[in-house]
Amino acid sequence: MPASPGSGNRRNREEGEPVPLLISFPALCRYAWAMQKENQLFEDFARLLSSLAGTMAGAGREAEERMRERLRAFVGGADAVSREEHDALRELAAETRSELERLKQEVADLRAAMESRTRKTAG
């Protein structure tokens, strides 16, 4: 029964003796070199994918920035305001509304006071 390469110290079932390792040193060196070459191939592939991921991320950021610029140009042409301006005007409108309500109440109080004085002097 012929022994296969890499069978090491396995015993031959029929004879009960160890089967010698039938792989030569040059063959072992070629195998190690092929494995090293294969590992190098995987490392190169991993570097390529890593580089590709970085490039794609950069391209994505660039595309996003260009879309923002186009959107700003489009919205800017439509006389739109920025978010900060909108919030400031909203706050100003709320303050103006509360001041208007206070002034309405003050006018109503003054009218009531004038009517009561007019009634006292007329009556």
TAFEN-V814465 format. One line per field, one symbol per residue. psi: psi as a letter, one per 30 degrees, with the letter a starting at -180 (. if undefined). A space follows every 50 residues. Layout:
psi = ???
//
This chain:
psi = jkklkgfbgkkkeefglkkljhkleeeeeeeeeeeeeeeeeeeeeeeeee eeeeeeeeeeeeeeeeeeeeeeeeeefghllleeeeeeeeeeeeeeeeee eeeeeeeeeeeeeeeeeeeeff.
//
